[in-house]
Amino acid sequence: MTNSRKAVTVIYFSFTSLSTVGFGDYYPQTDEERLLAAVILLFGNMIFSLVMELFLEILNEWKELENDLDEGDQLSKFFGLI
């Protein structure tokens, strides 16, 4: 298996595992592959958690702005927030 094919397989395995689909058609077979898979899954979950935290902060800020403003100001503040 060429290095480019291995890279594509690792990316495919990562996406299917992180999305919790996990088809099982590719899986780590050696200890090195298992270690790499564990690291990828750990950091993938950490990055997903950080993205969700930022998303929730934006939603909370939007709710606070929505309570303080009338309709005309809401749209401009929304685009300013983004």
N, C-alpha and C positions, 0 to 999 in steps of 0.2 A: 504494500500500500504506500503510495507516495505521500510526501509531507503535506501537500495541498489537500489531498483527500482526507488525511488524518485531521487537519485543521477544520475542514467542513464537517466532519463527523463529530468532533468535539463541540463545535458550535450548535449543531443539530441536537446532540445529547443535552447540552446545557439548556437550550430553549425548551425542549420537551420536558425536562426535569423541573425547571424553574416554574413552568406554567402548570405543573402538577399533572400533566397528561401522561408522561412517562410510558411511551409505547413499549419499551423493552426490546426493541429490535437492535439497539446498540447499547452496550453496557461496558463498564470498565472491567478488564480481565486481569491485569497485573496489579501489583501493589502500587506502582508509580501512578498508574491510571486511576486507581481508587483514591489515592491521595489528591491528585489533581481534581478529580470530581468533587471530593469533599470540600476543597478550597473554593472551587467555582460556586458550588451551591451555598456555602457559607457567605461569601461575599455578595453573591446574587441576592440573597435574602436581606442582607444589610442594605444594599443599594435600594431595593424595593421599599424597605421600611423608611429610608430617608426620603424617598420621593413621595410616599404617602404622607409623611409628616409635613412636608412642605405644602402639599396639596390641601391638607386640613387646615394649616395656618392661613392659607389664602382664603379658604372658605369662611373661616372665623372672622378674618378682617373684613371680608365682603359683608357678612351679616351685621357687623358693627357699623359699617358705613351705611348700610341700607336703613338701619334704624334711625340714623341721624339726618339723613338727607331726604329732600323731596324728589319727585321723579326726574326732573330736569337735571339735577346735579348727580343723580345716581349713575347715569350713563357715562358722564365725563370722569367721575371718580373710578368707575369700573375699568375703563380703558387706562387710566392713570395707574391703577393698581397692577394691571397686567404688564 
